[in-house]
């Protein structure tokens, strides 16, 4: 009886896993978002590094960086699909994250650990004349439409967490998108803005603005026509970002801080199925 209880407790501590898993190399050069849809987790054209960062960061941490590992963890792209039994009910993001950890540990033989490293970072802070950001009229996370021909969705991962579809759909909500020679933000939080800047600057940006809520603003800056997220813009584009940030009443300050990183200790390419 005691042994049964111990085994049951140990089983309960194990991470959950998908019933059905598909892992395939993606050589198309194109990718898509990471989605939680009904009873499925789907990632299309995603690097292992991005999957690791998605799987192991906490919801409030948009800047956790995965470091180490062979070069292919950034260059290779994968299509991943995990499915649970339909009688288990809809898959929620918190479950999917733990199941993705199990998938990475089993199929990629992934081993990681966290540690603090002294790193060059930027601090996103309030400018000397105060912020020039507009609070969004609707402070509730907006519903977003499901992809065409997708099954009924229980949630889509966004910078806000999981947003559930509903009748009221606000276009481009929770996004920073290019509009001509500007970047237009609609319904975004400042930690997401900091993460967006860090993506282009190639260095973590930590939000220390103290501002809460969802904001709209226009940033008179674009990274350049040939660059994409993960590829830092040229020196001129980097230099022009700082005055553009000051125009919206914020500032970027360079400093060094101990930042928690996720270190990839070992990993292997998976066999496909």
Secondary structure, DSSP 8 states (H G I E B T S, - for coil): -HHHHHHHHHHHHS----SEEEEEE--SS----EEEETTEEEEEEEEHHHHHHHHHS-TT-S--EEEES-THHHH-EEEEEEE--GGG----HHHHHHHHHHHHHHHS--EEEEEEEEEEEEEEEE-TT----EE-S--S--B----TT----SBEEETTEEE---S-B-TTTTEEEEETTEEEEEEE-HHHHHHHHHHHHTS-EEE-S---S-EEEEES----TT--TTS---HHHHHHHHHHHHHTTEEEEEEEEEEEEEEEEE-------
